[in-house]
């Protein structure tokens, strides 16, 4: 939860100053991560591209391989498998 708050703080206060577009890979459509990404975009009022994915494993792969992806959500245990 602390990391979510940190991410929110960064997006809320620092990103608008640079007017960048943030690319988020969230998770399954209709899932918790997808809703979280939508909520962050709504509150921060920053230009964001939000993409759904097949889940945690796809999220970590996209973050590692796709330079256009800035933020993704995943569970800690996925990092242990990498």
N, C-alpha and C positions, 0 to 999 in steps of 0.2 A: 504494500500500500504506500509505503514511503517513496518508492520509486515512481509510482504513478503521480504522486503529488509533485515530485521533482520534475518529471516530464511536463506536467501541467504548468508549473511555474515557469519553466524555460519557454514553453510555447506561448504562454500568456504575455510575458514581459519582454523577451528578447527577440523573438522572431518577427513581431510586427515592425520593429525598428529597422530590420533589413529587408522587409517586404519580399521574403522568399516564398516559394511554393514548397510545401512539405508533402512528401509522398509516404503514405502509411499503408502497410500491408497488415490487415487487421485479423482475419480469421474467417471462420465459416459464416456465410450470410445468415443474419438473424441471431448469431451467437453473441456471447458476452463481449468478446473483443471487438466485434463489429459495432456493437452499440457504444462501447467505450470510445472508439475512434470517432463515431458520429457526434457524441457528446463533447469531446475535446474540440472538434471542428466548430461546433455550434458556439461554444463558450469563448473560444479564442478568436474567432472571427478572422482567421488567417486562411489564405488560399491553400486548400489541401486537396490532394488526390487520395482518395481512400479506395483501396482494392481489397476485395475479399480473397481468401485463399482456401486451401484444403486443410489448413490446420498448422500446428506448431512446427512440424518438420519442414513443411514448405516455407513457412515464415523465416526460419533460420537460414535455409538455403538461399532464399531471395535476398536476405540482408547481406549475406556473404558474397553473393555473385552478381547482384544487380546494383550498380552504383547509383541508380536513380532512387532507390529505396532508402529513406532516412530513418524511419521508425517502424518497428514491428512489435508485436506482443507474443510472448511465449512463456512457457512454464520452465522453471529451473531444471527439471529433470531432462529436458530436451538438450540442454547444454552438456549434460553429463554423457550423452550418447554420441556427441560430436568429437 
